Amino acid sequence: MLIAPAALPNAQTVLVREHFFPAELEFKELASVQSESSFSNPESLAEMAEGPLIAEVGFAKCARRIYNTADGGSLMIEVLTLTDPRGAYSLLTLLSTSELVNGPPGAFFSLDASGIVFAQGQFCVRIRGPGQTDLVKRVAVSVSNRIGSRGMTVPLLISHFPPGYDPTSLRYFLGPKALESRGGPLTGKFTRFASDLEIAQAKYTFQDQSGVLSLIAFPTSQLAEEYFDTLAGLTERQKDAKIYSKKAGPLLGILEGGFDANNAERLLSTVRFTYSIRWIYDKHSRRNATIWGVPVGLLGTVVRSLALTAVLCLMSVIAGVAFAVFRILLRGYAPGNIFDRPDRTGMIRLKINED
């Protein structure tokens, strides 16, 4: 006997939102959610202190949740979605206050007493919980696992830095606002920061001399040459300034600070750029050669076709001869066999000289 249940009053629809925050009761230290917000409008970044920097690297979305912790404190998780991994790495260098370390959590992270910042794919995550280093690290691993595996590598420009720089000073810029607010001294500030321009900076110290090395990756070697000439004219007018520069292809290195000429040469000599060329079309290739005006590739196809035809013909002749020999031997050893019976062979006789 089936009993139909009474209709449920006040039916509810539950909306499930996608996010990377920890699950409920995953961490006993997170007592309750104090507040939660999410926005994708770039104008909302104006309320954040780092809003201009986030907008410059390609903002897409921001999700933030603040927890009340069991000890009476608070913990904030902020997940910033950017347009590409390059922007996430740039933002990580701008927000970090300590050395970048290979993850997990994330592909790269920076940890200090106030919290952790890590980059993973196009995501840059910031977790703040002063005095709660252990909890912050465990929450960061949880968020990183929820984001999942994302392809991310260090920008190629960073690999051109000579060894020995201060890892806490590494900065990667994709726009003028970040360069103005977080960058070190750079002679001849850019009047126009192109969208495909990259700048990286790091501090060097040795033999009681220190300075900032800026690496600039221009879209073309011609633009690098133009700025290099401008920089040369500027340093000539500033006789007391210690500015050294080197151009390598589309890469320009500028060293500013207290280095003497010998140490500057030693540092800048390691800045190199090597072109990688892959031939797509080679007019001297054997494929494009001709014989009697016929392309070698076409002639080879014809020759291979004729050779295949000759092989098939030879195989047919060998098969016919073999079958004939078989018939002759069979007739000698087994006269009147099934193949030589009159009722089977009469149909194929020409009956020559017969009435």
N, C-alpha and C positions, 0 to 999 in steps of 0.2 A: 504494500500500500504506500503510495507516494503522497507525501504531505507537502504542499507548496508553501514555502515560507512567505510570511507577510512582507509586503513591499517595504523597503527600507526608506524611512523618511529622511528628507534633507540630504540627498545623495551629494557627495563631494567629488570634485575633480582635482587630482594632485598633479601639479606640474613639476617635472623633474628637470633641473637645470644642470648643464654640464659645467663642471669646475674641477679644479685640481686640489682643493682643500682636503685636509684629513677627514676621514669618516667619523661619524659621531661615536664617542667613547673609545676612539682609537688611542688617545693619550689621556690618561687619568688626570694629568696636570692641567689640561684644558677644561676648566670647569663649565664654562658657558660661553655662548657667542654674545659679545657686547654689541657689535654692529657689523653690517655687511653692505657692500655697495659694488656696483659694476657699471661701467660706462664705456662707450666707444666714440663719443663726441670729443674731438680734439680741444674744443673750447673749454671743456671741463678740466683740462690740465692746468688752467690758469690758477686753480686753487692749490696746486702742488708747488713746492719750492723748486723742484727739478723739472717742472712742467716744460719749459722751453727746450731743455736738453732731450727730454723724452720725445717731444714733437719733432725735433730735428732729425732723429735717427729713424723715423718711420713708425709712428704710433698707429696701432690698430684697436687695442682694447686694454682696459685695466679692470682687474677684479681685486677687491680688498676685503679682508675679514679680520676683525679684531676680537680676540678672546680674552675673557677673564680667567686668570690662572688660579690654581688652588692656593697659592701662597699670598694671594691678594694683589698680585701684579697684573700685567697685561702682556699680550703677545700679538703682533701684527704680521699678517701674511699678505703680501702684495704681488700679484702675478701680472706682469706687463707683457702683452702680446704685441710683437713688432712685425714689420713687413718681411724681414729677412734675418738670417743669423748674423750677418755682418753688423747690423744695427744693434742686435742683442750684445755682441761682444764689445762694441764701442761703449754702450751704456754701462756694461759691467766695469770697464776700466774707469769710467767717469764717476761711478758711485762707490767704488771700492776704496778702502783706506789701508789695505794691507796687500801682501803679495798674492798674485793669482796662482792658484794651485789646480792641477788636474783633478776632475771629479772622479767618483760621485761625492756629494750631490752635484748634478748637472755635469756639463762637459768641463767647465771651469768654475771655480768659486773663490770667494774672498771672505775670510772669517776674522772678526775682531770682537772686542768685548761687548759691543752693542748689538751684534747680530751677524747675519750672513747674507751675501748676495751671490747668486749663481746664474749662469747663462746656459741654456739648453735649447738648441735649435733656434727658433725665432722667439723664444721666451726668455725674459729676464725676471728673476724672482728675488724679492727682497723680504727678509724675515727679521723683524726687530723684537728683541726681548732682552733688555739689559740685565746682566747678572744671571742669565739662564742659558749659558752656553751649551750645556748638554741637551736640554730640551730643544733648543733652536736647531742643533745639528740633526737630531732625530726627526723633527718635523720637516726639515729641509730634505732629508732622504725620502720621506713619505711623499712629499710633493713632487720630487724628481721622479720617483717611480711611477706616479700617476701620469706625469707628462709623457713618459715612455722614451724609447730610443729615438733620438733626432740627430741627423747628420750635422756636424759642426766641427770646423777646424780653425786654427789660428790664422788670421789674415796673412797673406803672403808678405805684405810690407813689413810685418813684425820680424820675419826671419832675416831681414837685411840688417838688423841691428848688430853691431859688433858685440861680442861677449863682454861681460863685466859691468853692465848697467844695474842701477838700483831697481829691483823688481817692483818695489812699492810705488815707483814714480812712473811706471808705464801708462801711457794714455794713447788712445786711438780715436781720432777725430774724423767726423764725416760732415761737419758743418761749421760755419763761422761762430755761432753762439757758443758752442762748446769750446772752441779754441780761445775765444775771448775770456770766458769765465774760468776754465780749468787748465788752459795751456800756459806753458812757461814763456819766457821771452822769445820772440821770433822777429828778427829784423825784417822790416818791410812787410807789415801786415797785408794780407790779401785784400784787395779792393773788390774782388769778385771770387767767391768760393764756388767753383763749378760742382755740379752734382756728382760727377765721376772723379772728383779729386779726393785723395786720401792723405792724411797727415798723422804721423805717430811721433811721440816724444818720449825720451827717457833721460835720466840724469846719470852722469858718469863722474867718478872721483878716483884719482890716483895721483901719487906723488904730491899730496897737499894741494892739488888743483882740481877744480870741479867746474862743471858746465852742463848745459842741456844740448843734446843732439836731437835735431828735428829731421825726420825723413819725410820727404814729400814725393808722392807718386802722381805724376802728371799723366793725362791721357795719351800724350804723344811726346816724342823727344824734342820736337820743335818748340812746344810750350815750355818745356824744361829749360831749353837753351835760352829762350826769351827772358824768363825770370832770372836765370843765372847771370845774364848780361846786366840786367837791372840791378841785381844784388851786388855785382862787382862795382858798378858806378856808385852805389850807396856806401859801400865800405871805404871807397877811396876818399869820400868826403868826411867820413868819421875816422880820423886818423887814430884816435885814442881807443876806439872800440876793438875788442878782440873777437873778430868774426871770421870764421873759416868755412869754406864751402867746397863741395865737390859734386860734379855731375857725372852720372853713369847711366847712359840711355835716357829713359823717361824719369829716372830717379835722381833726386837732388838731396844732398845732405848738408845741413847747416849746423855748425857747432858754435855755440855762444857761451861765454863764461870766462874763466880765468886760466885757460890753457895757454901754454906757450906754443910757439910754432912747431917745435919738434914733437911734442905730445899730440898736438892737433893733427899733424901729418900721420903719426902712428895710428891714431884712431880712425881718421877718415880713409886711410889707405885700404881698410878692410871693407868699405862700402863698395860693392860691385853689383853689376847687373848683367846677366847673360841672356841673350835671345835664344829662344827655342823655336826652330824652324822645321816645319813638316811639309814636305813636297806633296802637293795635291796633283799637279800636272807637270810632267817632265817631258819637254819636247825632244830630249835626246834619248828617251827610253827606247828599248828594242821593240816594244809594242807598236811604236809609231814609225818604225823603219819600213822601207818599201823595197821590193825586188821587181825589176822591170815595170815599175809604176804600180804594182799591186801591193797593198799593205801586207806586212808579214803576218799579222793576225788572221786576215781573210785567206791568205795563201795557205797557212797552216791548217785552217779548217777544211779547205778543199783537199789537201793532201791526206789528211786523216780520214776523210770520207771515202776517197779512192782506195786507201789501204784497207779500210773495213769491208768495202765491196769485194776487193780481191780475196780477202780471207774467207768471206762467205761463199764465193764461187769455188775456191779451192776445197772448202769443206764439203760442198755439194758433190764435186767430182769424186772426192775420196769416198764419200758415202755410197755413190752409185757403183764405183768399181768394187767396193767391199761387198755390196749386195749381189753383184754379178758373180764374183768368185764364190760366194756362199751358195748360190744356186747351182753352179757347176759342181762343186764338191758334194753337195747334197744329192745331185742326180747320180753321181758315181757310187756313193755309199748307200743310198736308199732310193733305188729306181721305183717309179710309181708313187712317189710321195705326193703329198697333198698339193704341192705347187706344180707338179708335172702331169697330173691326170688329164686325159684327153678332154674331158668335159669342162676343164678350167682353162686349158691352153688353146683350145680350138677357137675361142673367141678372139684371140689376139694373133692368130696365124694369118699371114698374108695370102696363103694358098697359091703360091707361085708354081707354075708348071703343072697345075692340077686341072683335070677336066671338070 
